[in-house]
Amino acid sequence: MNLLIDAGNTSTKLCVFDAINGYRRVSFEWLEGNIARIEQLAYAQVAPSELLHQAMRLVNDKEIPAHSVSVTANAFGIDCGYNNFQTLGIDRWLAIIASEALFNGQDVLIVDAGTAMTVDVLTESKQHLGGWILPGLSLMQQAIIDKAPGVFSHESLRYEHFGTNTPSALYSGCINGLCGAIEKAKSYLNDIEFHASENLKVVMTGGDAHLLASHLPLPVKVEPNLVFMGLNRFLADSK
């Protein structure tokens, strides 16, 4: 069983993988009781994490092989689109690596809808073209609420095509703004400059992926474990 840890800016998430059960999110308490089942670890660290430190202590005590994953100019034949590749977020890189395995030989639009929403493009020839970073749904709303908190305190929040109260207008506007960015990226890829294939795939991950996908007028694969799938490729490759 592989242990996969994503220590991001906002939180640290633990996941295990085995061929029978696939990917499963676990708690530190679960890990403490099942550490003997862990064969190897891959982790990516963006920020200091006490949870990662505690997990590493368990792993080191059992002498379990641990692999630290970082962004490189090339991995699994994929060329990073950033000239200064070290400045690309590791979560984005792992999502790109996982998407290449999911849709080998196809053009892919990769969206991570979390605290920030990131959009990345991977071509069928394994070239990462770069991408975008936008405020995520909650962050986008909060930026407005912080400027006018009294306006939003007395009405319920719901999605409408065109909001009939201020909270719904904000919520609906942010959803449509984020979905519009995804559609715009797809339209860029379909034009003559990028000429993506008609079979362009769109894959989404992150906490708001299901919500945003439900408002998009195009086929989307939602994969909650995309980042962990990227981490797991490094362990599979090391065997």
C-alpha positions in Angstrom: 0.0 0.0 0.0 1.3 3.5 -0.9 0.9 6.5 1.3 0.5 9.8 -0.5 0.7 13.2 1.2 -0.2 16.6 -0.2 1.0 19.3 2.1 -0.4 22.5 0.5 -0.8 26.1 1.6 -4.3 25.6 3.0 -4.2 22.0 4.4 -2.4 18.7 4.4 -4.2 15.7 3.0 -3.4 12.0 3.4 -4.3 9.3 0.9 -3.5 5.7 0.5 -3.5 3.6 -2.7 -3.6 -0.1 -3.4 -4.6 -2.0 -6.5 -7.7 -3.5 -5.0 -9.3 -0.5 -3.3 -7.8 2.4 -5.3 -7.4 5.8 -3.7 -8.8 6.4 -0.2 -8.4 9.6 1.9 -7.4 8.7 5.5 -6.8 10.5 8.8 -3.6 10.5 10.8 -5.3 8.3 13.4 -6.0 5.7 10.7 -2.3 5.9 9.6 -1.1 5.4 13.2 -3.1 2.2 13.4 -2.2 0.9 9.9 1.4 2.0 9.5 2.6 -1.6 9.1 0.6 -1.8 5.9 2.4 1.1 4.2 5.2 0.0 1.8 6.3 3.4 0.5 5.5 7.1 0.6 5.4 10.0 -1.9 4.8 13.5 -0.7 4.8 17.0 -2.0 5.3 20.0 0.4 4.5 23.6 -0.3 4.3 24.9 3.2 5.4 23.8 6.7 3.1 21.1 8.0 2.9 19.5 11.4 0.8 16.7 10.1 3.4 15.9 7.5 6.1 16.0 10.2 4.2 13.5 12.3 3.6 11.2 9.4 7.3 11.3 8.4 8.2 10.4 12.0 6.0 7.3 11.8 7.4 6.4 8.3 11.0 6.9 9.4 10.5 4.8 12.6 9.4 1.9 10.3 12.2 2.6 7.8 9.6 2.9 5.0 11.1 4.4 1.8 10.0 8.0 1.3 10.1 10.1 -1.9 9.9 13.9 -2.0 8.4 15.1 -5.2 9.1 18.5 -6.7 8.6 20.3 -10.0 11.2 19.5 -12.7 11.6 20.6 -16.3 10.5 17.2 -17.5 8.8 14.2 -16.0 7.3 11.1 -17.7 8.1 12.7 -21.0 6.1 15.8 -20.2 7.8 19.2 -20.8 6.9 21.9 -18.3 5.7 25.1 -20.0 7.3 27.4 -17.5 10.8 28.7 -18.4 11.5 28.9 -14.6 9.9 25.6 -13.8 10.6 25.9 -10.1 7.9 28.6 -9.8 5.1 26.3 -11.0 3.0 25.0 -8.1 3.6 21.4 -7.3 -0.2 20.6 -7.2 -0.5 21.9 -10.8 2.5 19.7 -11.9 1.1 16.6 -10.2 -2.3 17.2 -11.8 -0.7 17.6 -15.2 1.3 14.3 -14.7 -1.9 12.5 -13.7 -3.8 13.8 -16.6 -1.2 12.6 -19.1 -1.7 9.1 -17.7 -5.5 9.4 -17.8 -5.6 10.7 -21.3 -2.4 9.5 -22.9 -1.9 11.0 -26.4 -4.7 13.5 -26.1 -5.1 17.2 -25.6 -6.2 18.0 -22.0 -7.5 21.1 -20.2 -6.8 20.6 -16.5 -8.7 22.6 -13.9 -8.1 22.6 -10.2 -11.0 24.4 -8.5 -9.8 25.0 -4.9 -8.9 28.1 -3.0 -7.5 29.4 -6.2 -8.7 28.0 -9.6 -5.9 27.0 -11.8 -6.2 26.1 -15.5 -3.4 24.2 -17.4 -3.1 22.9 -20.9 -1.3 19.7 -21.9 -1.0 18.8 -25.6 -1.2 15.3 -27.1 2.6 15.5 -27.6 3.1 15.9 -23.8 3.9 19.7 -24.0 2.6 21.7 -21.1 1.6 25.1 -22.6 1.2 27.0 -19.3 -2.0 28.2 -17.8 -4.0 30.6 -15.6 -4.5 31.3 -11.9 -7.7 32.9 -10.7 -9.3 33.4 -7.3 -11.4 30.4 -6.4 -15.2 30.6 -5.8 -15.0 31.4 -2.0 -12.1 33.7 -2.4 -13.7 35.6 -5.2 -16.9 36.1 -3.2 -15.0 37.0 0.0 -13.1 39.8 -1.9 -16.4 41.5 -2.5 -18.0 40.7 0.9 -15.0 42.2 2.7 -15.7 45.5 1.0 -19.4 45.6 1.9 -20.1 43.1 4.6 -23.5 44.6 5.6 -25.0 44.0 2.2 -24.8 40.2 2.5 -25.9 39.3 6.0 -29.6 38.9 5.7 -30.4 36.9 2.6 -30.0 33.3 1.7 -27.4 32.1 -0.9 -28.6 30.3 -4.1 -27.7 30.0 -7.7 -29.8 31.8 -10.3 -29.0 32.6 -14.0 -29.5 36.2 -13.0 -29.5 36.9 -9.2 -32.7 38.4 -7.7 -30.9 39.4 -4.5 -27.4 40.6 -3.8 -26.0 37.4 -2.3 -27.3 35.3 -5.2 -26.1 37.8 -7.7 -22.6 37.5 -6.2 -22.7 33.7 -5.9 -24.1 33.3 -9.4 -21.7 35.8 -10.9 -18.7 34.1 -9.5 -19.8 30.7 -10.7 -20.4 32.0 -14.2 -17.1 34.0 -14.2 -15.1 30.8 -13.3 -17.1 28.7 -15.8 -16.6 31.4 -18.4 -12.8 31.2 -17.9 -12.9 27.5 -18.5 -15.0 27.9 -21.7 -12.6 30.7 -22.9 -9.6 28.4 -22.4 -11.3 25.7 -24.4 -12.2 28.2 -27.2 -8.5 29.3 -27.4 -7.4 25.7 -27.8 -9.9 25.1 -30.6 -8.8 28.1 -32.6 -6.2 28.0 -35.4 -3.2 28.9 -33.2 -3.5 25.9 -30.9 -5.7 23.6 -33.1 -6.5 21.2 -30.3 -8.2 18.0 -31.4 -11.9 17.7 -31.5 -11.5 15.1 -28.8 -10.1 17.6 -26.3 -10.6 16.4 -22.8 -11.5 18.5 -19.7 -10.6 17.2 -16.3 -11.4 18.9 -13.0 -10.3 18.4 -9.4 -10.6 20.4 -6.2 -13.3 21.2 -3.7 -15.5 23.1 -6.2 -15.0 20.8 -9.2 -18.4 19.1 -9.0 -20.2 22.4 -8.6 -18.5 24.2 -11.5 -18.8 21.1 -13.7 -22.5 21.1 -13.2 -22.7 24.5 -14.7 -20.5 23.9 -17.7 -22.1 23.1 -21.1 -19.4 20.6 -22.1 -18.3 17.1 -21.1 -16.1 17.1 -18.0 -14.4 14.3 -16.0 -14.2 15.2 -12.3 -11.4 13.4 -10.6 -11.1 14.2 -6.9 -7.8 12.3 -6.5 -6.0 13.8 -9.5 -3.1 15.2 -7.4 -2.6 11.9 -5.5 -2.7 10.1 -8.9 0.2 12.3 -9.9 2.1 11.5 -6.7 1.5 7.8 -7.2 3.1 7.7 -10.6 6.4 8.5 -9.0 6.1 5.4 -6.7 5.0 3.2 -9.6 8.0 4.4 -11.6 10.4 3.7 -8.8 9.5 0.0 -8.5 
